Amino acid sequence: MHLLGPARTVAADVRTFVSTRPGPAGNESVTVDDWALARIDMQSGAVGTLEVSRVHAGRERDSIEIVCEGGVLYIPLDRESHAEVWSATGERLPRLAPDRHPALAPIPSKFAQTAHLNAHAVSLAVFALRVAGEDIAYPAPTFHDALAAQRLLHVIRVSAEQGGEPLGVDN
């Protein structure tokens, strides 16, 4: 939503592959999903997919990819790296060097373990700099953005409970 605008509809599926896990009193029933996939149709006409997994083994992929008729924007979130831009013909384009505030630069690799930590670190840095009186032209999420994200997650859950039925999103 932060990159492509508000969602219009969602169709989702969730699964629990491991029904029990070891707990303090022996094997316990699992009450959370192991995997989720959602197709999100944005109001702008863009279509996105969101996939999360607790059981994915091997290479973790915390990234955002935006694909359009002109190429692909690949944003890795799990390591210190800048975004990559690929043309529609598969050619990697030179890295752009936009003017940016130091708070928005990739965080060091030892801290860039997950997308959540990366986003959290940037949010804290932007908040601290704004408190210090700096005017940062970074579109940091607001409370209302967080509420919209929670509404979207709710619709994803309901769609999955209804067998992947596409549902409208109230933004």
DSSP file (Angstrom, degrees, kcal/mol; ACC not computed):
  #  RESIDUE AA STRUCTURE BP1 BP2  ACC     N-H-->O    O-->H-N    N-H-->O    O-->H-N    TCO  KAPPA ALPHA  PHI   PSI    X-CA   Y-CA   Z-CA
    1    1 A M     >        0   0    0      0, 0.0     4,-1.7     0, 0.0   144,-0.0   0.000 360.0 360.0 360.0 -35.9    0.0    0.0    0.0
    2    2 A H  T  4  +     0   0    0      1,-0.2   143,-0.0     2,-0.2     0, 0.0   0.853 360.0  31.4 -67.5 -33.8    2.9    2.3    0.8
    3    3 A L  T  4 S+     0   0    0      2,-0.2    -1,-0.2     1,-0.1     0, 0.0   0.823 133.9  25.0 -92.2 -34.9    4.4    1.8   -2.6
    4    4 A L  T  4 S-     0   0    0      1,-0.3    40,-0.4    42,-0.0    42,-0.2   0.371 104.6-114.1-118.2   2.8    1.4    1.2   -4.9
    5    5 A G     <  -     0   0    0     -4,-1.7    -1,-0.3    38,-0.1    -2,-0.2  -0.358  59.6 -16.4  93.1-175.3   -1.5    2.9   -3.1
    6    6 A P        -     0   0    0      0, 0.0    37,-2.9     0, 0.0    38,-0.4  -0.254  66.4-114.8 -70.2 151.9   -4.6    1.6   -1.5
    7    7 A A  E     -A   42   0A   0     35,-0.3    35,-0.3     1,-0.1   164,-0.1  -0.523  21.8-172.2 -82.2 150.4   -5.9   -1.9   -2.2
    8    8 A R  E     +     0   0A   0     33,-3.8   161,-2.3     1,-0.4     2,-0.3   0.777  68.7   1.5-106.0 -51.1   -9.3   -2.5   -4.0
    9    9 A T  E     -AB  41 168A   0     32,-1.7    32,-2.5   159,-0.2    -1,-0.4  -0.952  58.4-158.5-139.7 160.0   -9.8   -6.3   -3.6
   10   10 A V  E     -AB  40 167A   0    157,-2.2   157,-2.8    -2,-0.3     2,-0.4  -0.998   6.4-173.7-138.7 138.3   -8.0   -9.3   -2.1
   11   11 A A  E     +A   39   0A   0     28,-2.1    28,-3.0    -2,-0.4     2,-0.3  -0.994  24.8 175.6-129.2 127.2   -8.1  -13.0   -2.7
   12   12 A A  E     -A   38   0A   0     -2,-0.4     2,-0.3   153,-0.3    26,-0.2  -0.892  24.9-165.1-137.7 160.1   -6.2  -15.2   -0.3
   13   13 A D  E     -A   37   0A   0     24,-2.4    24,-2.6    -2,-0.3     2,-0.3  -0.993  10.1-174.9-140.3 138.5   -5.3  -18.7    0.8
   14   14 A V  E     -A   36   0A   0     -2,-0.3     2,-0.3    22,-0.2    22,-0.2  -0.972   5.0-172.1-132.0 150.3   -3.7  -19.8    4.1
   15   15 A R  E     -A   35   0A   0     20,-2.5    19,-2.2    -2,-0.3    20,-1.9  -0.987  21.2-148.9-141.9 150.2   -2.5  -23.3    5.1
   16   16 A T        +     0   0    0     -2,-0.3     3,-0.1    17,-0.3    17,-0.1  -0.972  20.3 171.5-115.8 112.4   -1.2  -25.1    8.2
   17   17 A F        +     0   0    0     -2,-0.5     2,-0.7     1,-0.2    -1,-0.1   0.770  69.8  53.9 -91.5 -30.5    1.2  -27.8    7.1
   18   18 A V        -     0   0    0      1,-0.1    -1,-0.2    11,-0.0    12,-0.0  -0.921  64.3-175.2-110.0 110.0    2.5  -28.8   10.5
   19   19 A S        +     0   0    0     -2,-0.7    11,-2.7     1,-0.1     2,-0.3   0.730  67.7  28.2 -83.0 -22.4   -0.5  -29.6   12.8
   20   20 A T  E     -D   29   0B   0      9,-0.3     9,-0.2    11,-0.0    -1,-0.1  -0.984  61.2-175.1-137.2 150.7    1.5  -30.2   16.1
   21   21 A R  E     -D   28   0B   0      7,-2.2     7,-2.9    -2,-0.3     2,-0.1  -0.970  39.5 -88.5-138.4 153.8    4.7  -28.9   17.4
   22   22 A P  E     +D   27   0B   0      0, 0.0     5,-0.2     0, 0.0    -2,-0.0  -0.390  52.4 169.8 -63.5 137.0    6.7  -29.7   20.6
   23   23 A G  E >   -D   26   0B   0      3,-2.1     3,-1.8    -2,-0.1     0, 0.0  -0.752  52.1 -80.5-134.9-176.7    5.7  -27.6   23.6
   24   24 A P  T 3  S+     0   0    0      0, 0.0     3,-0.1     0, 0.0     4,-0.0   0.807 130.7  40.5 -59.6 -30.2    6.4  -27.6   27.4
   25   25 A A  T 3  S-     0   0    0      1,-0.4     2,-0.2     0, 0.0     0, 0.0   0.042 127.3 -88.8-106.8  26.0    3.7  -30.3   27.9
   26   26 A G  E <  S+D   23   0B   0     -3,-1.8    -3,-2.1     2,-0.0    -1,-0.4  -0.685  89.5   1.8 101.1-159.7    4.6  -32.4   24.9
   27   27 A N  E     -D   22   0B   0     -2,-0.2     2,-0.3    -5,-0.2    -7,-0.0  -0.425  69.9-166.9 -67.5 135.8    3.1  -32.0   21.4
   28   28 A E  E     -D   21   0B   0     -7,-2.9    -7,-2.2    -2,-0.1     2,-0.1  -0.922  26.4-101.5-123.6 148.5    0.7  -29.1   21.1
   29   29 A S  E     -D   20   0B   0     -2,-0.3     2,-0.4    -9,-0.2    -9,-0.3  -0.423  38.1-119.5 -66.0 140.8   -1.8  -28.3   18.4
   30   30 A V        -     0   0    0    -11,-2.7    -1,-0.1     1,-0.1   -14,-0.0  -0.694  27.7-177.5 -84.3 131.8   -0.7  -25.5   16.1
   31   31 A T        +     0   0    0     -2,-0.4     2,-0.3     2,-0.1    -1,-0.1   0.260  60.0  70.1-114.2   9.7   -3.0  -22.5   16.1
   32   32 A V  S    S-     0   0    0    -17,-0.0     2,-0.2     0, 0.0    -2,-0.0  -0.892  84.5-104.7-125.1 157.8   -1.2  -20.3   13.5
   33   33 A D        -     0   0    0     -2,-0.3   -17,-0.3     1,-0.1     3,-0.1  -0.508  14.2-153.8 -80.3 148.8   -0.9  -20.7    9.8
   34   34 A D  S    S+     0   0    0    -19,-2.2    20,-3.6     1,-0.3    21,-0.8   0.704  78.4  18.0 -89.4 -24.4    2.4  -21.9    8.2
   35   35 A W  E     -AC  15  53A   0    -20,-1.9   -20,-2.5    18,-0.3     2,-0.3  -0.999  59.5-177.0-151.7 144.1    1.9  -20.3    4.8
   36   36 A A  E     -AC  14  52A   0     16,-2.4    16,-2.1    -2,-0.3     2,-0.4  -0.997   2.0-174.7-145.0 144.1   -0.2  -17.5    3.3
   37   37 A L  E     -AC  13  51A   0    -24,-2.6   -24,-2.4    -2,-0.3     2,-0.4  -0.996   7.1-178.0-137.9 130.9   -0.6  -16.1   -0.2
   38   38 A A  E     -AC  12  50A   0     12,-2.3    12,-2.3    -2,-0.4     2,-0.6  -0.996  18.8-151.7-132.6 134.2   -2.7  -13.1   -1.2
   39   39 A R  E     -AC  11  49A   0    -28,-3.0   -28,-2.1    -2,-0.4     2,-0.6  -0.922  21.7-164.1 -98.4 125.1   -3.4  -11.5   -4.6
   40   40 A I  E     -AC  10  48A   0      8,-3.5     8,-3.1    -2,-0.6     2,-0.6  -0.947   9.8-158.1-118.7 117.1   -4.0   -7.8   -4.0
   41   41 A D  E     -AC   9  47A   0    -32,-2.5   -33,-3.8    -2,-0.6   -32,-1.7  -0.842  20.2-146.1 -92.5 120.8   -5.6   -5.7   -6.7
   42   42 A M  E >   -A    7   0A   0      4,-3.2     3,-1.6    -2,-0.6   -35,-0.3  -0.468  20.7-118.9 -86.9 157.4   -4.8   -2.1   -6.1
   43   43 A Q  T 3  S+     0   0    0    -37,-2.9   -36,-0.1     1,-0.3    -1,-0.1   0.775 114.2  62.6 -62.6 -25.4   -7.0    0.9   -6.9
   44   44 A S  T 3  S-     0   0    0    -38,-0.4    -1,-0.3   -40,-0.4     3,-0.1   0.605 122.5-104.6 -74.8 -11.6   -4.3    2.1   -9.3
   45   45 A G  S <  S+     0   0    0     -3,-1.6    -2,-0.1     1,-0.4    -1,-0.1   0.226  80.3 131.2 102.3 -13.3   -4.8   -1.0  -11.4
   46   46 A A        -     0   0    0    -42,-0.2    -4,-3.2    -5,-0.1     2,-0.4  -0.374  46.6-146.8 -69.4 152.9   -1.6   -2.7  -10.2
   47   47 A V  E     -C   41   0A   0     -6,-0.2     2,-0.3    -3,-0.1    -6,-0.2  -0.990  19.0-178.2-123.7 130.4   -1.7   -6.3   -9.1
   48   48 A G  E     -C   40   0A   0     -8,-3.1    -8,-3.5    -2,-0.4     2,-0.4  -0.883  16.6-148.4-126.4 158.8    0.5   -7.5   -6.3
   49   49 A T  E     -C   39   0A   0     -2,-0.3     2,-0.4   -10,-0.2   -10,-0.2  -0.972   7.0-165.0-123.7 144.6    1.1  -10.8   -4.5
   50   50 A L  E     +C   38   0A   0    -12,-2.3   -12,-2.3    -2,-0.4     2,-0.4  -0.994  10.6 179.1-128.5 123.3    2.1  -11.2   -0.9
   51   51 A E  E     +C   37   0A   0     -2,-0.4     2,-0.3   -14,-0.2   -14,-0.2  -0.992   3.5 173.9-129.7 133.0    3.5  -14.5    0.3
   52   52 A V  E     -C   36   0A   0    -16,-2.1   -16,-2.4    -2,-0.4     2,-0.3  -0.977   5.5-176.7-134.2 149.1    4.7  -15.4    3.8
   53   53 A S  E     -C   35   0A   0     -2,-0.3   -18,-0.3   -18,-0.2   -19,-0.1  -0.993  28.1-169.7-150.3 137.4    5.9  -18.7    5.2
   54   54 A R  S    S+     0   0    0    -20,-3.6   -19,-0.1    -2,-0.3    -1,-0.1   0.541  97.3  47.7 -93.0 -12.7    7.0  -20.2    8.5
   55   55 A V  S    S+     0   0    0    -21,-0.8     2,-0.3     2,-0.1    -1,-0.1   0.346  73.8 126.1-113.6   5.0    8.1  -23.5    6.9
   56   56 A H        -     0   0    0    -22,-0.2     2,-0.3     2,-0.0    -3,-0.1  -0.504  44.3-160.3 -67.0 122.9   10.1  -22.2    3.9
   57   57 A A        +     0   0    0     -2,-0.3     2,-0.3     2,-0.0    -2,-0.1  -0.789  49.6  18.2-105.1 150.9   13.5  -23.8    4.1
   58   58 A G  S    S+     0   0    0     -2,-0.3     2,-0.3     2,-0.0    -2,-0.0  -0.721 108.6  23.4  98.1-145.4   16.6  -22.6    2.4
   59   59 A R  S    S-     0   0    0     -2,-0.3     2,-0.2     1,-0.1    -2,-0.0  -0.403  70.5-143.3 -66.5 120.5   17.2  -19.1    1.0
   60   60 A E        -     0   0    0     -2,-0.3     2,-0.4    18,-0.1    18,-0.1  -0.582  10.3-157.5 -78.4 146.6   15.0  -16.5    2.7
   61   61 A R        +     0   0    0     -2,-0.2     2,-0.9     2,-0.1    -2,-0.0  -0.819  18.8 171.1-131.8  93.9   13.8  -13.8    0.4
   62   62 A D        +     0   0    0     -2,-0.4    15,-3.3     2,-0.0    16,-0.8  -0.868  40.4 120.2 -97.9  99.8   12.7  -10.5    2.1
   63   63 A S  E     -E   76   0C   0     -2,-0.9     2,-0.4    13,-0.3    -2,-0.1  -0.970  55.2-134.4-155.0 165.1   12.2   -8.3   -0.9
   64   64 A I  E     -E   75   0C   0     11,-2.1    11,-3.3    -2,-0.3     2,-0.4  -0.997  19.7-170.3-124.6 133.0    9.8   -6.2   -2.9
   65   65 A E  E     -E   74   0C   0     -2,-0.4     2,-0.6     9,-0.2     9,-0.2  -0.993   5.3-166.7-124.9 128.3    9.5   -6.5   -6.6
   66   66 A I  E     -E   73   0C   0      7,-2.8     7,-2.8    -2,-0.4     2,-0.4  -0.966  11.9-169.6-114.8 118.0    7.5   -4.1   -8.8
   67   67 A V  E     +E   72   0C   0     -2,-0.6     2,-0.3     5,-0.2     5,-0.2  -0.900  15.5 152.8-112.2 132.9    7.0   -5.4  -12.3
   68   68 A C  E >   -E   71   0C   0      3,-2.8     3,-1.2    -2,-0.4    -2,-0.0  -0.856  60.4 -82.6-145.4-178.2    5.6   -3.2  -15.1
   69   69 A E  T 3  S+     0   0    0     -2,-0.3    19,-0.1     1,-0.3     3,-0.1   0.744 125.6  51.8 -63.6 -22.2    5.7   -3.0  -18.9
   70   70 A G  T 3  S-     0   0    0      1,-0.2    18,-1.0    17,-0.1     2,-0.3   0.585 121.7 -81.1 -91.3 -10.8    9.0   -1.0  -18.7
   71   71 A G  E <   -EF  68  87C   0     -3,-1.2    -3,-2.8    16,-0.3     2,-0.4  -0.995  54.4 -55.5 148.1-154.6   10.9   -3.4  -16.4
   72   72 A V  E     -EF  67  86C   0     14,-2.6    14,-2.9    -2,-0.3     2,-0.6  -0.989  23.3-155.1-134.4 136.1   11.4   -4.5  -12.8
   73   73 A L  E     -EF  66  85C   0     -7,-2.8    -7,-2.8    -2,-0.4     2,-0.5  -0.968  19.3-167.1-106.7 118.8   12.3   -2.6   -9.7
   74   74 A Y  E     -EF  65  84C   0     10,-2.9    10,-2.9    -2,-0.6    -9,-0.2  -0.936   6.5-174.2-112.1 122.1   13.8   -5.1   -7.2
   75   75 A I  E     -E   64   0C   0    -11,-3.3   -11,-2.1    -2,-0.5     2,-0.3  -0.912  11.6-153.8-119.1 102.7   14.2   -3.9   -3.6
   76   76 A P  E     +E   63   0C   0      0, 0.0   -13,-0.3     0, 0.0     5,-0.2  -0.589  14.6 178.9 -75.9 136.0   16.1   -6.3   -1.3
   77   77 A L        +     0   0    0    -15,-3.3    41,-0.3    -2,-0.3   -14,-0.2   0.418  68.8  66.2-113.8  -2.7   15.1   -5.9    2.4
   78   78 A D  S    S+     0   0    0    -16,-0.8     2,-0.3   -18,-0.1    -1,-0.1   0.307 103.9  27.7-107.5   9.4   17.3   -8.7    3.9
   79   79 A R  S    S-     0   0    0    -17,-0.2     2,-0.9     2,-0.1    28,-0.1  -0.983  94.1 -80.0-158.8 165.6   20.8   -7.3    3.3
   80   80 A E  S    S+     0   0    0     -2,-0.3     2,-0.3    26,-0.1    29,-0.1  -0.613  78.7 119.4 -73.0 108.7   22.7   -4.1    2.8
   81   81 A S        -     0   0    0     -2,-0.9     2,-0.2    -5,-0.2    -2,-0.1  -0.976  57.7-117.8-167.3 153.3   22.0   -3.3   -0.8
   82   82 A H        -     0   0    0     -2,-0.3    23,-0.0     1,-0.1    -8,-0.0  -0.571  47.8 -84.0 -92.9 163.0   20.5   -0.7   -3.0
   83   83 A A        -     0   0    0     -2,-0.2     2,-0.4    -8,-0.1    -8,-0.2  -0.280  41.2-139.1 -62.7 150.8   17.5   -1.2   -5.3
   84   84 A E  E     -F   74   0C   0    -10,-2.9   -10,-2.9    11,-0.1     2,-0.5  -0.909   8.1-155.4-112.9 142.8   18.1   -2.8   -8.7
   85   85 A V  E     -F   73   0C   0      8,-0.5     8,-3.2    -2,-0.4     2,-0.4  -0.981  10.5-171.7-119.7 127.1   16.3   -1.7  -11.9
   86   86 A W  E     -FG  72  92C   0    -14,-2.9   -14,-2.6    -2,-0.5     6,-0.2  -0.950  18.9-128.9-119.4 136.8   16.0   -4.1  -14.8
   87   87 A S  E >   -F   71   0C   0      4,-2.9     3,-2.0    -2,-0.4   -16,-0.3  -0.292  32.1-103.3 -75.6 166.9   14.7   -3.2  -18.2
   88   88 A A  T 3  S+     0   0    0    -18,-1.0   -17,-0.2     1,-0.3    -1,-0.1   0.709 123.2  59.1 -63.0 -19.8   12.0   -5.2  -20.0
   89   89 A T  T 3  S-     0   0    0    -19,-0.2    -1,-0.3     2,-0.1   -18,-0.1   0.419 123.5-103.5 -90.0   1.5   14.7   -6.8  -22.1
   90   90 A G  S <  S+     0   0    0     -3,-2.0     2,-0.5     1,-0.3    -2,-0.1   0.587  74.2 140.7  91.1  10.9   16.5   -8.2  -19.0
   91   91 A E        -     0   0    0      1,-0.0    -4,-2.9     0, 0.0     2,-0.5  -0.758  52.3-128.8 -91.5 129.3   19.3   -5.6  -18.9
   92   92 A R  B     -G   86   0C   0     -2,-0.5    -6,-0.2    -6,-0.2     3,-0.1  -0.644  26.9-141.2 -75.5 125.9   20.3   -4.4  -15.4
   93   93 A L        -     0   0    0     -8,-3.2    -8,-0.5    -2,-0.5     3,-0.1  -0.538  28.3 -87.3 -87.4 153.7   20.4   -0.6  -15.5
   94   94 A P        -     0   0    0      0, 0.0     2,-0.1     0, 0.0    -1,-0.1  -0.253  53.7 -95.4 -58.8 146.2   23.0    1.5  -13.7
   95   95 A R        -     0   0    0      1,-0.1     2,-0.2    -3,-0.1   -11,-0.1  -0.411  38.7-127.7 -64.6 132.7   22.2    2.3  -10.1
   96   96 A L        -     0   0    0    -13,-0.2   -13,-0.1    -2,-0.1    -1,-0.1  -0.540  10.4-150.3 -77.8 148.3   20.6    5.6   -9.7
   97   97 A A        +     0   0    0     -2,-0.2     3,-0.1     2,-0.0    -1,-0.1  -0.606  24.1 178.3-119.1  70.2   22.2    8.0   -7.2
   98   98 A P        -     0   0    0      0, 0.0     2,-0.3     0, 0.0    -2,-0.0  -0.341  41.5 -96.0 -70.3 153.6   19.2   10.1   -5.9
   99   99 A D        +     0   0    0     -2,-0.0     2,-0.3     1,-0.0    -2,-0.0  -0.535  58.9 171.5 -64.1 129.1   19.8   12.7   -3.3
  100  100 A R        -     0   0    0     -2,-0.3     5,-0.0    -3,-0.1    -3,-0.0  -0.984  37.1-111.2-143.2 154.2   18.9   11.0   -0.1
  101  101 A H    >   -     0   0    0     -2,-0.3     3,-2.4     1,-0.1     4,-0.4  -0.595  35.5-116.4 -78.6 145.2   19.1   11.7    3.6
  102  102 A P  G >  S+     0   0    0      0, 0.0     3,-1.2     0, 0.0    -1,-0.1   0.791 113.0  66.5 -54.4 -28.4   21.6    9.5    5.5
  103  103 A A  G 3  S+     0   0    0      1,-0.3    23,-0.2    22,-0.1    22,-0.1   0.722  99.5  51.8 -66.0 -18.9   18.7    8.0    7.5
  104  104 A L  G <  S+     0   0    0     -3,-2.4    -1,-0.3    21,-0.1     3,-0.1   0.488  84.2 107.5 -97.7  -3.7   17.4    6.4    4.3
  105  105 A A  S <  S-     0   0    0     -3,-1.2   -23,-0.0    -4,-0.4    -4,-0.0  -0.339  88.5 -81.4 -68.6 155.2   20.6    4.7    3.2
  106  106 A P        -     0   0    0      0, 0.0    -1,-0.1     0, 0.0   -26,-0.1  -0.297  49.6-120.5 -56.5 140.4   20.8    1.0    3.6
  107  107 A I        -     0   0    0      1,-0.1     5,-0.1   -28,-0.1   -26,-0.1  -0.503  43.1 -78.2 -80.9 156.1   21.6   -0.1    7.1
  108  108 A P    >>  -     0   0    0      0, 0.0     3,-2.1     0, 0.0     4,-1.3  -0.137  43.2-113.2 -54.9 148.5   24.7   -2.1    7.7
  109  109 A S  T 34 S+     0   0    0      1,-0.3    -2,-0.1     2,-0.2     3,-0.0   0.792 113.7  63.7 -57.8 -32.0   24.4   -5.8    6.9
  110  110 A K  T 34 S+     0   0    0      1,-0.2    -1,-0.3     2,-0.1     3,-0.1   0.753 113.0  36.7 -67.2 -19.2   24.7   -6.9   10.5
  111  111 A F  T <4 S+     0   0    0     -3,-2.1     2,-1.6     1,-0.1     3,-0.5   0.616  97.8  81.6-100.8 -17.0   21.5   -5.1   11.2
  112  112 A A     <  +     0   0    0     -4,-1.3    -1,-0.1     1,-0.2     3,-0.1  -0.319  52.1 129.3 -87.2  54.9   19.7   -5.8    8.0
  113  113 A Q  S    S+     0   0    0     -2,-1.6     2,-0.3     1,-0.2    -1,-0.2   0.858  72.9   6.7 -78.8 -36.5   18.5   -9.3    9.1
  114  114 A T  S  > S-     0   0    0     -3,-0.5     4,-2.1     1,-0.1    -1,-0.2  -0.944  71.3-111.7-143.4 162.7   14.8   -8.9    8.2
  115  115 A A  H  > S+     0   0    0     -2,-0.3     4,-2.8     1,-0.2     5,-0.3   0.865 116.6  56.8 -61.5 -36.4   12.5   -6.5    6.5
  116  116 A H  H  > S+     0   0    0      1,-0.2     4,-2.5     2,-0.2    -1,-0.2   0.926 108.3  44.9 -64.5 -44.8   10.9   -5.7    9.8
  117  117 A L  H  > S+     0   0    0      2,-0.2     4,-2.9     1,-0.2    -1,-0.2   0.913 113.8  50.5 -65.2 -42.6   14.1   -4.6   11.4
  118  118 A N  H  X S+     0   0    0     -4,-2.1     4,-2.3   -41,-0.3     5,-0.2   0.952 114.1  43.2 -60.0 -51.4   15.1   -2.6    8.4
  119  119 A A  H  X S+     0   0    0     -4,-2.8     4,-2.4     1,-0.2    -1,-0.2   0.886 114.7  51.5 -63.0 -38.2   11.8   -0.8    8.3
  120  120 A H  H  X S+     0   0    0     -4,-2.5     4,-2.5    -5,-0.3    -2,-0.2   0.920 109.4  49.1 -65.2 -43.7   11.8   -0.3   12.1
  121  121 A A  H  X S+     0   0    0     -4,-2.9     4,-2.3     2,-0.2    -2,-0.2   0.920 112.8  47.1 -63.0 -44.3   15.4    1.2   12.1
  122  122 A V  H  X S+     0   0    0     -4,-2.3     4,-2.8     2,-0.2     5,-0.2   0.914 111.4  51.9 -63.7 -42.0   14.5    3.6    9.3
  123  123 A S  H  X S+     0   0    0     -4,-2.4     4,-2.6     1,-0.2    -2,-0.2   0.917 110.7  47.6 -60.5 -43.7   11.3    4.6   11.1
  124  124 A L  H  X S+     0   0    0     -4,-2.5     4,-2.7     2,-0.2    -1,-0.2   0.916 113.0  48.4 -63.8 -42.6   13.1    5.3   14.3
  125  125 A A  H  X S+     0   0    0     -4,-2.3     4,-2.3     2,-0.2    -2,-0.2   0.928 113.3  46.6 -64.3 -44.8   15.8    7.3   12.5
  126  126 A V  H  X S+     0   0    0     -4,-2.8     4,-2.3     2,-0.2    -2,-0.2   0.921 113.1  50.0 -63.7 -43.3   13.2    9.4   10.6
  127  127 A F  H  X S+     0   0    0     -4,-2.6     4,-2.6    -5,-0.2    -2,-0.2   0.937 111.3  48.4 -59.6 -47.9   11.2    9.9   13.9
  128  128 A A  H  X S+     0   0    0     -4,-2.7     4,-1.7     1,-0.2    -1,-0.2   0.904 112.6  48.0 -61.5 -42.0   14.3   11.1   15.8
  129  129 A L  H  <>S+     0   0    0     -4,-2.3     5,-2.5     2,-0.2    -1,-0.2   0.865 111.7  49.8 -68.7 -35.2   15.3   13.5   13.0
  130  130 A R  H ><5S+     0   0    0     -4,-2.3     3,-1.7     3,-0.2    -2,-0.2   0.902 108.8  52.1 -68.8 -39.8   11.8   14.9   12.8
  131  131 A V  H 3<5S+     0   0    0     -4,-2.6    -2,-0.2     1,-0.3    -1,-0.2   0.870 104.7  57.7 -60.7 -35.5   11.7   15.4   16.6
  132  132 A A  T 3<5S-     0   0    0     -4,-1.7    -1,-0.3    -5,-0.2    -2,-0.2   0.470 127.9-102.0 -75.0  -0.7   15.0   17.2   16.2
  133  133 A G  T < 5S+     0   0    0     -3,-1.7     2,-0.2     1,-0.3    -3,-0.2   0.470  73.5 142.6  98.1   1.8   13.3   19.6   13.9
  134  134 A E      < -     0   0    0     -5,-2.5     2,-0.9    -6,-0.1    -1,-0.3  -0.549  48.6-134.6 -78.2 142.2   14.5   18.3   10.5
  135  135 A D        -     0   0    0     -2,-0.2     2,-0.5     2,-0.0    -5,-0.1  -0.851  26.4-170.4 -96.0 105.7   12.0   18.3    7.6
  136  136 A I        -     0   0    0     -2,-0.9     2,-0.9   -10,-0.1    -6,-0.0  -0.864  20.3-150.7-103.9 124.4   12.4   14.9    6.0
  137  137 A A        +     0   0    0     -2,-0.5    -1,-0.1     2,-0.1    -2,-0.0  -0.196  58.4 122.0 -86.4  44.0   10.7   14.4    2.7
  138  138 A Y        -     0   0    0     -2,-0.9     2,-2.6   -12,-0.1    -2,-0.1  -0.930  68.3-128.1-108.6 126.7   10.3   10.7    3.4
  139  139 A P        -     0   0    0      0, 0.0    -2,-0.1     0, 0.0     3,-0.1  -0.390  35.2-174.0 -76.5  72.8    6.7    9.4    3.4
  140  140 A A        -     0   0    0     -2,-2.6    -2,-0.0     1,-0.1   -17,-0.0  -0.429  31.7-101.3 -67.7 138.1    6.9    7.7    6.8
  141  141 A P        -     0   0    0      0, 0.0     2,-0.2     0, 0.0    -1,-0.1  -0.235  37.2-148.3 -60.6 148.0    3.7    5.6    7.6
  142  142 A T     >  -     0   0    0     -3,-0.1     4,-2.0     1,-0.1     5,-0.2  -0.494  32.8 -94.7-106.0 177.5    1.2    7.2    9.9
  143  143 A F  H  > S+     0   0    0      1,-0.2     4,-2.4     2,-0.2     5,-0.2   0.899 127.7  53.6 -58.6 -41.1   -1.2    5.7   12.4
  144  144 A H  H  > S+     0   0    0      1,-0.2     4,-2.2     2,-0.2    -1,-0.2   0.855 106.1  52.5 -65.9 -34.2   -3.9    5.7    9.7
  145  145 A D  H  > S+     0   0    0      2,-0.2     4,-2.1     1,-0.2    -1,-0.2   0.911 109.9  49.0 -64.0 -42.2   -1.5    3.8    7.4
  146  146 A A  H  X S+     0   0    0     -4,-2.0     4,-2.1     2,-0.2    -2,-0.2   0.895 110.3  50.7 -64.9 -39.7   -1.0    1.2   10.1
  147  147 A L  H  X S+     0   0    0     -4,-2.4     4,-2.2     2,-0.2    -1,-0.2   0.907 109.2  50.8 -64.1 -41.7   -4.8    0.9   10.6
  148  148 A A  H  X S+     0   0    0     -4,-2.2     4,-2.2     1,-0.2    -2,-0.2   0.882 109.0  52.1 -62.8 -37.9   -5.3    0.5    6.8
  149  149 A A  H  X S+     0   0    0     -4,-2.1     4,-2.4     2,-0.2    -2,-0.2   0.904 109.1  49.5 -64.9 -40.8   -2.7   -2.3    6.9
  150  150 A Q  H  X S+     0   0    0     -4,-2.1     4,-2.1     2,-0.2    -2,-0.2   0.886 109.8  51.3 -65.7 -38.2   -4.5   -4.1    9.7
  151  151 A R  H  X S+     0   0    0     -4,-2.2     4,-2.2     2,-0.2    -2,-0.2   0.912 109.5  50.6 -62.5 -41.6   -7.8   -3.8    7.8
  152  152 A L  H  X S+     0   0    0     -4,-2.2     4,-2.3     1,-0.2    -2,-0.2   0.918 109.1  50.6 -62.2 -44.3   -6.1   -5.3    4.8
  153  153 A L  H  X S+     0   0    0     -4,-2.4     4,-2.2     1,-0.2    -1,-0.2   0.880 109.0  52.6 -61.1 -38.0   -4.7   -8.2    6.9
  154  154 A H  H  X S+     0   0    0     -4,-2.1     4,-2.5     2,-0.2    -2,-0.2   0.921 109.3  48.0 -63.0 -44.6   -8.3   -8.8    8.2
  155  155 A V  H  X S+     0   0    0     -4,-2.2     4,-2.8     2,-0.2    -2,-0.2   0.877 109.1  54.3 -65.5 -36.9   -9.7   -9.0    4.7
  156  156 A I  H  X S+     0   0    0     -4,-2.3     4,-2.2     2,-0.2    -1,-0.2   0.940 110.3  46.9 -59.3 -46.6   -6.9  -11.4    3.7
  157  157 A R  H  X S+     0   0    0     -4,-2.2     4,-2.3     2,-0.2    -2,-0.2   0.928 113.7  47.0 -61.4 -46.8   -7.9  -13.6    6.7
  158  158 A V  H  X S+     0   0    0     -4,-2.5     4,-1.5     1,-0.2    -1,-0.2   0.907 110.7  52.2 -64.6 -41.9  -11.6  -13.5    5.8
  159  159 A S  H  <>S+     0   0    0     -4,-2.8     5,-2.7     1,-0.2     6,-0.9   0.919 110.7  48.1 -59.3 -43.8  -10.9  -14.2    2.1
  160  160 A A  H ><5S+     0   0    0     -4,-2.2     3,-1.6     1,-0.2    -1,-0.2   0.904 109.2  52.6 -63.9 -41.2   -8.9  -17.3    3.1
  161  161 A E  H 3<5S+     0   0    0     -4,-2.3    -1,-0.2     1,-0.3    -2,-0.2   0.780 107.8  53.6 -64.6 -25.6  -11.7  -18.4    5.4
  162  162 A Q  T 3<5S-     0   0    0     -4,-1.5     3,-0.5    -3,-0.2    -1,-0.3   0.028 128.9 -95.1 -98.4  25.6  -14.1  -18.1    2.5
  163  163 A G  T < 5S-     0   0    0     -3,-1.6    -3,-0.2     1,-0.2    -2,-0.1   0.772  80.3 -50.8  71.9  28.0  -12.0  -20.3    0.2
  164  164 A G  S   <S+     0   0    0     -5,-2.7    -1,-0.2     1,-0.2    -4,-0.2   0.634  83.5 170.3  85.9  14.3  -10.1  -17.5   -1.5
  165  165 A E        -     0   0    0     -6,-0.9  -153,-0.3    -3,-0.5     2,-0.3  -0.385  40.9-113.3 -58.6 127.9  -13.2  -15.5   -2.4
  166  166 A P        -     0   0    0      0, 0.0     2,-0.3     0, 0.0  -155,-0.2  -0.497  42.4-171.4 -65.0 129.5  -12.1  -12.0   -3.8
  167  167 A L  E     -B   10   0A   0   -157,-2.8  -157,-2.2    -2,-0.3     2,-0.1  -0.927  22.9-111.3-125.4 147.7  -13.3   -9.4   -1.3
  168  168 A G  E     -B    9   0A   0     -2,-0.3     2,-0.5  -159,-0.2  -159,-0.2  -0.443  27.6-133.6 -73.9 150.8  -13.4   -5.6   -1.3
  169  169 A V        -     0   0    0   -161,-2.3     2,-0.9    -2,-0.1   -17,-0.1  -0.926   6.1-143.9-110.3 126.7  -11.1   -3.7    0.9
  170  170 A D              0   0    0     -2,-0.5  -162,-0.1     1,-0.2   -15,-0.1  -0.795 360.0 360.0 -90.2 106.6  -12.5   -0.8    2.9
  171  171 A N              0   0    0     -2,-0.9    -1,-0.2  -164,-0.1   -23,-0.1   0.452 360.0 360.0 -89.8 360.0   -9.7    1.8    3.0
